[in-house]
Amino acid sequence: MRERNESIIASREVVKRITFPEFMSPELMAQWIESIPQFLLKDLKDPEWPQTPTCDLNLTRDGYGAISVKDESVNPTGTMKDRPAWEFVKLYADYAFGLFLRTSGFNEAKAKDFLSKQRIPRFTLITSGNEGAAVATAFERYGLPPPKIVVGRMALAQEVKRLSRLRADIYRVDLSKRLDPMLMKVITENEHGVEITSQSPHFLPQVVFYDWLVHECFREQPDDVYVPYGSGRLMENFLTWQSLTLHNGMNPDPRLGVQGEDPSVIRDMISCVQRLNVFGAEPSNPDSDADKLTAPYKPFLIFREEDIESQATLHRTGAETAKISVEESYIHGAYEIFQREGIKAEVSAAAGLALYMQRCDSVGKKERDRIITRKALIVNTGRGSDIEPS
């Protein structure tokens, strides 16, 4: 193990470093407290995240049915990854507020001395591009420490070039080998920082990364939702909130939009969420052009296949919910449809539509008609770096 770790560290390439104050100051603490917005949790009238649009497509001429597409490409950096980036921003807001409480009884000199000894944590994360771009952009907006980003040695040159223009430390390393959180901190020279790719007790990624997105989709009341499946927590957020909706019973999350309604309306909404089938699309080709979904291993998954099956067994999700491999030809076909319809998407973002098309084509006419007539919602996870497929 030690030799393996040393080999990985030795293979590291430092692409870029950015200096930032190592210790806290009263000015930085005040800046983060005052500049980072605060929201009442789950308030539809003052949403923590602006609702992204849903557009309707009629794919009859392609041999399919009418579908809806949830379009995350309108977010600040063009993908759904802006949502978890905001959750990381909030960690710094909480950190600054915690320091404020610690120093609230101090005089000015004592507070300054105390803060000058508090090392500012830097965040380490693995990214294939989109999350790193979203986090770096959000952190720059609020004057937070540049993130320490790990990308694979096999990452596209265009992707590395795009990331190197951001306000972030960039490290390239062999991601085909398993990395644990401590090793990631060594690779990024972040001994005193926080590794945020793995599941961390600092936050619950399967709960908060896409909670607003999931509830926006729930309010559409689809029968089936199709999402790209990687290690980005999207499918996990759907499954988690289906469970929580059932658990909350007649005290639903306000973001479902039925709080205070007639009990029968509330029951109908809960039932709709419970029966929703969530289909995760994973490329069958490990060298797929949907490269955001093809990591050689996914070390930080929370819901594995057996967990997904258990959700269905416990009636916490639709009976057909599953992760399904999708063929490359369908991924390209779906991407071309998005391009034709003016929907901004990278290849990986089209995987959900690809799975819908593949399911329709892989069954007999009766089953195909059933799939086509169900209300299908496709999540377009965004345009990413706009790198064309090979």
Secondary structure by P-SEA (a helix, b strand, c coil): caaaaaaaaaaccccccccccccccaaaaaaaaccbbbbcccccccccccbbbbbbbbccccccccccccccccccccccaaaaaaaaaaaaaaaaaaaaaaaccccaaaaaaaaaabbbbbbbbccccaaaaaaaaaaaaaccccccccccccccaaaaaaaaaccbbbbbccccccccaaaaaaaaccccccccccccccccccccccaaaaaaaaaacccbbbbbbcccaaaaaaaaaaaaaaaaccccccccccccccaaaaaaaaaaaaabbbbbbbbcccccccccccccccccccccaaaaaaaaaaccccccbbbbbbcaaaaaaaaaaaaaaccccccccaaaaaaaaaaaaaccaaaaaaaaacbbbbbccccccccccc
